[in-house]
Amino acid sequence: MKIVLAYSGGLDTTVSIRWLKETFKADVITVTVNVGQKDDFKKIEERAYVAGAFRHYTIDAVAEFANNYISYAIKLNGLYEGVYPLSTALARPLIAEKVVEVARQEKADAIAHGSTSKGNDQVRFDLTVKALYPEARIIAPARIWNMTREDEIKYAKEKGIPIKIESNKYSIDENLWGRSIEGDIISDPTAEVPEDAFEWTKQTSSDKEVISIEFDKGIPVAVNGEKMELDKLVALLNLKLGSHGFGRVEHIENRVVGFKSREVYEVPAALGLIYSHIDLEKMIYTPIELRFKKYVDQLWSDLVYQGLWLEPLRETLHKIADEMNKWVSGEVKVEVNNGAFRILGRKSDYSPYSEKIASYNKGWYPTDEMARGFIEIWGMHSLMARRVRG
């Protein structure tokens, strides 16, 4: 039997290698997908082999993650429940897709992952695998073995398995688009998140910084006039914005699996780019377009969060995003300082904004007769209804 395991190199998946090998008498093939996390992939590979992996693959998918996933998170202002930029959720279908590619290449019988039965990731992994490799068996050891974290550590020591314990206090998931933090006191929604939980948004710069971000068809293409690929641009803004203490999200999140959880994220580039993109859209879209786009954005965010990346409607929403973002080109100037992010100005060749019309000091003014007629017709529905209802 061959089992392909989505391998992060952490405690759960490292223990899973030996557990799968012994439980199913299988060859375990591990796959680590680089989506921008700051890991030593050589050490991860070594750890996999020592734990009992038959073969290991490391796949660099950073550019693909940026160009095919993050790009749409920007075009569609991906904020689940208005605040979470979907950093972890966005990467899961790509990781699962790469694992499936290896599984098909290896003619594997099963695909395994490290998700628990309480998390959203199990939904994202399982549904993607079911869509792309329906004949494969899905095994999630952490849903089966009934071991606590302490039990896993004990198991690893007994088997002589080298483990990486990321933190004694927190469970961390990281990729190019964000860093999620769970565990310890964070589970208490009344408690302030300790400063030692943060890494990307520690304030190291005391002076405010003004940054210009250039967009082309909805995609950021330059920072302060310097053109760069999207993955490099996101990485740069994570450093720039994060150094000012900007990019922290803390909220109560409605999980797919039926309960609320307190979630903490560091997402400086994601928030800065989405806020800037939203501002540019407001400069360009008609009021009707803007209201329609907000609905599309929310719907897309829900699909991604809920693990429905392979839902046909998601693909349709991408086509809508591509079409509507044809006009979202221009520049947004922002200021970041002491944890605060402020938009200073914006410009676009596709904006219908007219200073001649908008200014109170000069230019066009409707006549008194025009204004009275507009107000009368505009309010007629409301006034008539109010009168007949007494």
Backbone torsions as a table, in degrees:
resi	resn	phi	psi	omega
1	MET	NA	138.9	176.5
2	LYS	-115.5	130.7	176.6
3	ILE	-123.5	127.7	174.9
4	VAL	-99.6	124.5	-174.9
5	LEU	-111.0	127.0	170.5
6	ALA	-70.0	111.8	-167.5
7	TYR	-115.4	116.5	179.2
8	SER	-91.0	-20.7	-176.0
9	GLY	94.4	-3.6	179.4
10	GLY	-82.4	-174.3	-175.3
11	LEU	-60.2	-53.1	-174.1
12	ASP	-58.4	-49.5	-174.8
13	THR	-75.8	-28.3	176.9
14	THR	-68.2	-44.5	175.4
15	VAL	-63.1	-34.0	-178.7
16	SER	-61.1	-34.2	-179.4
17	ILE	-56.2	-54.4	-177.9
18	ARG	-67.9	-38.9	-178.7
19	TRP	-63.3	-44.4	179.0
20	LEU	-64.9	-42.3	-179.1
21	LYS	-61.1	-43.5	-177.4
22	GLU	-79.5	-38.9	-176.2
23	THR	-71.3	-39.8	-174.5
24	PHE	-109.0	2.1	-177.7
25	LYS	50.8	48.7	-170.7
26	ALA	-117.0	159.1	166.2
27	ASP	-84.5	124.1	-177.5
28	VAL	-104.6	120.5	-179.9
29	ILE	-107.1	121.6	-175.4
30	THR	-99.3	145.0	179.6
31	VAL	-131.7	120.1	175.5
32	THR	-110.8	126.3	-177.2
33	VAL	-110.0	121.4	178.7
34	ASN	-83.4	109.4	175.6
35	VAL	-116.4	26.7	174.9
36	GLY	104.9	5.0	177.6
37	GLN	-72.7	147.9	-177.9
38	LYS	-86.9	80.6	-178.4
39	ASP	-125.1	157.3	171.9
40	ASP	-92.1	99.1	-172.0
41	PHE	-70.8	-24.9	175.9
42	LYS	-67.6	-42.7	178.1
43	LYS	-66.7	-35.6	177.0
44	ILE	-62.1	-43.4	178.1
45	GLU	-62.2	-44.7	178.6
46	GLU	-61.0	-41.6	179.7
47	ARG	-63.8	-38.6	179.7
48	ALA	-62.5	-44.6	-178.7
49	TYR	-67.3	-41.1	178.7
50	VAL	-64.3	-34.6	179.6
51	ALA	-74.3	-12.9	175.0
52	GLY	121.2	12.1	-179.6
53	ALA	-66.1	140.3	178.0
54	PHE	-78.5	-38.3	179.1
55	ARG	-154.2	151.3	-179.0
56	HIS	-131.9	141.6	174.9
57	TYR	-123.3	135.1	168.5
58	THR	-114.5	123.1	-175.6
59	ILE	-116.6	123.4	177.4
60	ASP	-87.2	109.2	-178.2
61	ALA	-123.0	22.8	-176.0
62	VAL	-62.5	-50.2	-178.6
63	ALA	-64.0	-40.9	178.4
64	GLU	-64.2	-40.6	177.6
65	PHE	-60.0	-44.1	-179.6
66	ALA	-67.2	-49.5	-171.0
67	ASN	-76.4	-31.8	-174.7
68	ASN	-106.8	-12.8	-176.4
69	TYR	-123.2	-58.9	179.7
70	ILE	-61.0	-36.9	-179.9
71	SER	-55.5	-40.0	179.8
72	TYR	-78.2	-27.8	173.9
73	ALA	-63.6	-30.4	176.6
74	ILE	-79.8	-49.3	-179.4
75	LYS	-58.8	-32.7	-176.1
76	LEU	-108.7	18.1	174.0
77	ASN	44.4	53.9	-171.2
78	GLY	-68.4	96.8	176.7
79	LEU	-131.2	102.7	179.2
80	TYR	-66.4	128.7	-176.6
81	GLU	53.2	30.7	172.7
82	GLY	82.5	-4.0	-174.5
83	VAL	-135.4	-33.0	-172.2
84	TYR	-93.3	118.8	-176.8
85	PRO	-76.4	15.6	169.3
86	LEU	65.9	30.7	-174.3
87	SER	-59.9	-53.6	179.2
88	THR	-68.8	-45.8	-176.9
89	ALA	-59.1	-37.2	-175.0
90	LEU	-68.8	-33.5	-176.1
91	ALA	-80.7	-24.5	-171.9
92	ARG	-60.5	-45.6	-180.0
93	PRO	-64.8	-31.9	177.3
94	LEU	-68.4	-44.3	178.0
95	ILE	-60.1	-46.0	-179.9
96	ALA	-61.8	-39.2	179.3
97	GLU	-62.6	-42.1	179.6
98	LYS	-67.9	-37.6	177.1
99	VAL	-63.9	-41.1	178.1
100	VAL	-63.2	-40.7	179.0
101	GLU	-58.2	-43.4	178.3
102	VAL	-67.2	-41.5	-179.1
103	ALA	-60.3	-41.7	177.9
104	ARG	-67.4	-41.1	178.7
105	GLN	-62.1	-39.2	-178.6
106	GLU	-85.9	-4.7	-175.2
107	LYS	54.0	49.5	-176.6
108	ALA	-75.0	152.0	177.3
109	ASP	-86.3	-26.8	-174.3
110	ALA	-147.2	157.4	174.2
111	ILE	-122.9	135.1	-178.3
112	ALA	-123.4	154.2	176.1
113	HIS	-146.3	167.5	-172.9
114	GLY	-96.2	13.9	-177.1
115	SER	-71.4	150.0	175.8
116	THR	-94.8	173.6	-178.5
117	SER	-80.4	-4.4	179.5
118	LYS	-102.9	-6.5	-173.9
119	GLY	-98.4	162.9	175.5
120	ASN	-75.0	-27.9	-173.2
121	ASP	-62.6	-30.5	178.2
122	GLN	-59.7	-36.6	179.1
123	VAL	-67.1	-45.0	-177.4
124	ARG	-64.9	-43.8	179.4
125	PHE	-68.2	-51.1	-174.7
126	ASP	-60.1	-46.2	-176.7
127	LEU	-67.1	-37.9	178.6
128	THR	-66.2	-42.7	178.2
129	VAL	-64.5	-43.6	179.5
130	LYS	-59.7	-35.8	-179.1
131	ALA	-74.7	-39.1	-172.3
132	LEU	-95.5	-23.7	-177.5
133	TYR	-146.7	65.5	-171.4
134	PRO	-62.3	-22.9	-178.2
135	GLU	-80.7	-10.2	-178.8
136	ALA	-81.9	142.6	172.4
137	ARG	-78.1	140.7	178.2
138	ILE	-106.3	127.2	179.9
139	ILE	-124.1	126.6	175.7
140	ALA	-119.9	92.1	-174.7
141	PRO	-51.0	-40.8	-177.1
142	ALA	-66.6	-15.9	174.6
143	ARG	-86.7	-9.5	-172.1
144	ILE	-112.4	-45.1	-164.2
145	TRP	-76.0	-17.2	175.5
146	ASN	59.9	41.0	176.4
147	MET	-107.3	139.8	171.5
148	THR	-79.0	173.5	177.0
149	ARG	-59.4	-40.5	178.7
150	GLU	-65.3	-38.6	177.6
151	ASP	-63.2	-39.9	179.7
152	GLU	-64.1	-42.8	178.9
153	ILE	-62.4	-41.9	178.3
154	LYS	-63.5	-44.1	178.8
155	TYR	-59.2	-45.1	-178.7
156	ALA	-62.7	-42.7	179.9
157	LYS	-65.3	-40.1	179.5
158	GLU	-64.3	-33.9	-177.9
159	LYS	-91.8	-2.0	-179.2
160	GLY	70.2	33.2	-177.4
161	ILE	-92.8	126.1	175.9
162	PRO	-73.4	126.1	-177.3
163	ILE	-120.4	152.4	175.0
164	LYS	-111.3	114.2	175.9
165	ILE	-99.5	104.1	-172.3
166	GLU	-57.7	-39.6	-178.2
167	SER	-159.6	143.9	176.5
168	ASN	-72.4	-17.2	-173.0
169	LYS	-114.4	-37.0	-169.6
170	TYR	-121.7	151.7	171.6
171	SER	-103.1	123.1	-172.5
172	ILE	-115.7	135.9	168.5
173	ASP	-126.4	132.1	-172.0
174	GLU	-137.5	140.6	168.5
175	ASN	-151.7	-174.2	-176.2
176	LEU	-59.0	-31.3	-172.0
177	TRP	-90.5	-13.8	179.0
178	GLY	172.3	172.7	-179.6
179	ARG	-130.0	122.2	178.9
180	SER	-104.3	145.0	-174.6
181	ILE	-130.7	125.8	178.6
182	GLU	-135.9	166.6	172.7
183	GLY	99.9	171.4	178.6
184	ASP	53.5	-136.8	-172.9
185	ILE	-68.4	-17.0	-179.4
186	ILE	-60.3	-27.2	179.9
187	SER	-66.5	-17.0	178.3
188	ASP	-89.2	110.4	-174.7
189	PRO	-68.8	-11.8	179.3
190	THR	-90.6	-11.6	-173.5
191	ALA	-93.0	143.5	174.8
192	GLU	-71.5	140.7	179.5
193	VAL	-69.9	124.7	-179.0
194	PRO	-63.7	148.2	-178.4
195	GLU	-62.8	-29.3	-177.8
196	ASP	-72.0	-5.3	176.5
197	ALA	-77.3	-20.4	-173.2
198	PHE	-96.3	147.8	179.1
199	GLU	-131.9	-44.5	-175.6
200	TRP	-79.8	-23.8	-170.1
201	THR	-116.4	28.8	172.2
202	LYS	-74.6	126.7	-174.6
203	GLN	-74.5	112.8	179.1
204	THR	-114.4	-7.3	179.3
205	SER	-117.8	128.5	-177.3
206	SER	-99.0	-11.7	-179.1
207	ASP	-98.2	141.1	178.0
208	LYS	-66.4	152.6	-177.9
209	GLU	-131.6	134.2	176.5
210	VAL	-103.1	129.2	-175.6
211	ILE	-129.4	135.5	173.6
212	SER	-106.1	136.4	-179.1
213	ILE	-122.1	123.0	-179.1
214	GLU	-101.1	132.8	179.2
215	PHE	-113.0	144.1	172.9
216	ASP	-131.9	113.6	-177.6
217	LYS	54.2	41.6	174.7
218	GLY	88.1	-8.5	-177.3
219	ILE	-105.3	130.2	174.7
220	PRO	-68.2	129.9	-174.6
221	VAL	-123.7	-12.6	-178.2
222	ALA	-153.4	147.8	173.7
223	VAL	-123.7	124.4	-178.2
224	ASN	52.3	39.2	176.2
225	GLY	83.6	-5.8	-178.9
226	GLU	-95.2	116.9	179.3
227	LYS	-72.8	142.9	177.4
228	MET	-161.2	160.6	176.9
229	GLU	-66.4	155.0	-172.8
230	LEU	-60.7	-41.0	-178.9
231	ASP	-64.4	-37.4	178.0
232	LYS	-69.7	-38.6	-179.8
233	LEU	-64.3	-43.6	178.9
234	VAL	-63.4	-44.3	179.8
235	ALA	-61.5	-41.1	179.5
236	LEU	-63.3	-45.5	-178.6
237	LEU	-70.4	-29.0	172.7
238	ASN	-58.3	-42.4	179.9
239	LEU	-72.1	-48.4	-176.0
240	LYS	-63.5	-53.4	-176.6
241	LEU	-72.2	-38.4	-179.7
242	GLY	-64.5	-31.8	-178.6
243	SER	-67.2	-15.0	176.8
244	HIS	-98.4	9.2	179.0
245	GLY	78.8	12.3	-179.6
246	PHE	-93.5	144.7	171.6
247	GLY	117.3	16.9	179.1
248	ARG	-93.5	134.9	175.8
249	VAL	-124.2	129.7	176.0
250	GLU	-137.1	120.2	-177.8
251	HIS	-159.4	167.8	173.8
252	ILE	-92.1	120.6	-170.9
253	GLU	-110.9	137.8	175.2
254	ASN	-88.2	105.3	-178.0
255	ARG	-73.5	159.6	176.4
256	VAL	-63.8	-35.9	-169.7
257	VAL	-83.0	11.6	165.6
258	GLY	105.3	9.6	177.4
259	PHE	-146.7	165.3	178.2
260	LYS	-88.0	148.9	175.8
261	SER	-141.1	152.3	176.1
262	ARG	-89.2	122.5	-174.7
263	GLU	-121.9	143.7	-179.8
264	VAL	-130.4	132.6	-178.0
265	TYR	-136.4	152.1	167.5
266	GLU	-115.4	114.2	-172.5
267	VAL	-143.4	58.2	-175.0
268	PRO	-61.8	-50.4	-179.3
269	ALA	-65.7	-42.2	-178.1
270	ALA	-59.3	-49.8	-179.2
271	LEU	-66.0	-44.6	-178.4
272	GLY	-61.3	-42.2	-179.4
273	LEU	-71.5	-40.5	179.8
274	ILE	-67.7	-43.8	177.4
275	TYR	-59.9	-41.1	179.9
276	SER	-67.8	-40.2	179.5
277	HIS	-65.5	-42.4	177.3
278	ILE	-59.7	-42.9	-179.5
279	ASP	-62.9	-41.6	180.0
280	LEU	-67.4	-37.9	176.7
281	GLU	-59.9	-42.5	179.8
282	LYS	-62.7	-29.4	178.5
283	MET	-73.2	-24.6	-168.7
284	ILE	-109.3	-44.7	-172.9
285	TYR	-72.6	152.8	167.7
286	THR	-70.9	161.9	178.7
287	PRO	-56.4	-37.4	-179.5
288	ILE	-69.6	-42.9	176.7
289	GLU	-59.8	-44.0	-176.9
290	LEU	-61.8	-43.4	-179.7
291	ARG	-69.2	-38.3	175.8
292	PHE	-64.1	-43.6	-177.9
293	LYS	-62.9	-37.0	178.5
294	LYS	-61.3	-38.9	178.0
295	TYR	-67.1	-43.0	178.1
296	VAL	-61.0	-43.8	-180.0
297	ASP	-59.2	-46.4	-178.5
298	GLN	-64.8	-41.9	-179.6
299	LEU	-63.2	-44.2	178.9
300	TRP	-62.7	-44.8	-179.4
301	SER	-59.7	-41.4	178.7
302	ASP	-64.1	-42.7	-179.8
303	LEU	-62.1	-44.3	-178.8
304	VAL	-65.3	-47.2	-178.5
305	TYR	-61.5	-39.1	-174.5
306	GLN	-83.0	8.4	175.8
307	GLY	79.8	17.2	-175.5
308	LEU	-103.7	42.4	178.5
309	TRP	-58.9	-32.9	-177.9
310	LEU	-94.1	11.2	170.3
311	GLU	-65.0	129.3	-178.8
312	PRO	-54.1	-33.1	-179.4
313	LEU	-63.0	-32.1	179.6
314	ARG	-60.8	-40.1	178.7
315	GLU	-66.1	-37.2	177.0
316	THR	-64.9	-41.0	179.1
317	LEU	-63.7	-31.8	176.4
318	HIS	-65.3	-38.3	178.4
319	LYS	-66.1	-39.2	176.4
320	ILE	-63.3	-43.6	-179.7
321	ALA	-61.6	-43.7	179.3
322	ASP	-61.1	-43.4	-177.4
323	GLU	-67.0	-45.3	-176.6
324	MET	-73.1	-29.5	-178.5
325	ASN	-82.4	-0.7	175.0
326	LYS	-56.0	-27.1	-175.3
327	TRP	-102.3	-5.2	-174.4
328	VAL	-89.3	73.8	176.5
329	SER	-125.7	142.1	-178.8
330	GLY	155.4	-164.4	-175.6
331	GLU	-130.9	138.7	176.3
332	VAL	-122.3	130.0	178.5
333	LYS	-105.7	128.7	-175.5
334	VAL	-127.7	158.8	174.8
335	GLU	-124.4	135.4	177.1
336	VAL	-126.5	133.9	-175.2
337	ASN	-164.2	124.5	172.6
338	ASN	53.5	44.9	177.8
339	GLY	84.8	-6.4	-177.4
340	ALA	-103.3	145.9	179.7
341	PHE	-124.9	125.6	-177.1
342	ARG	-135.1	134.9	176.4
343	ILE	-87.9	124.8	-176.2
344	LEU	-92.0	-32.5	-177.7
345	GLY	-177.0	169.5	-179.4
346	ARG	-155.5	155.5	176.0
347	LYS	-151.4	149.6	179.3
348	SER	-158.3	140.9	176.5
349	ASP	-69.5	-16.4	-177.2
350	TYR	-102.1	13.1	-179.3
351	SER	-86.6	131.5	176.3
352	PRO	-82.4	6.0	178.3
353	TYR	-61.5	133.5	178.6
354	SER	-130.4	117.1	178.3
355	GLU	-64.6	-31.6	179.6
356	LYS	-61.6	-36.7	179.5
357	ILE	-83.4	-40.3	-171.9
358	ALA	-78.9	-27.2	-173.8
359	SER	-67.2	140.2	175.6
360	TYR	-86.7	-10.0	-174.1
361	ASN	-97.4	-21.4	-175.9
362	LYS	-156.0	168.8	172.6
363	GLY	88.5	-155.3	-171.2
364	TRP	-69.6	137.9	171.3
365	TYR	-135.6	135.3	172.3
366	PRO	-69.0	151.0	177.9
367	THR	-73.6	165.3	177.3
368	ASP	-58.8	-39.4	-179.7
369	GLU	-65.3	-42.3	177.9
370	MET	-62.6	-44.6	-178.4
371	ALA	-63.9	-45.0	180.0
372	ARG	-63.0	-42.0	-179.8
373	GLY	-64.6	-42.5	178.6
374	PHE	-61.3	-46.8	-177.2
375	ILE	-63.8	-40.0	-179.6
376	GLU	-62.0	-48.5	-179.3
377	ILE	-70.2	-41.2	-178.7
378	TRP	-59.7	-41.0	-175.6
379	GLY	-94.2	3.1	-172.3
380	MET	-60.8	-44.7	179.2
381	HIS	-55.8	-49.8	-175.7
382	SER	-67.9	-43.7	-178.1
383	LEU	-66.2	-43.1	179.2
384	MET	-62.8	-44.0	178.9
385	ALA	-62.0	-41.6	-179.5
386	ARG	-63.9	-39.8	-178.6
387	ARG	-66.7	-45.3	-176.5
388	VAL	-72.1	-20.2	178.7
389	ARG	-90.8	1.8	175.8
390	GLY	77.5	NA	NA
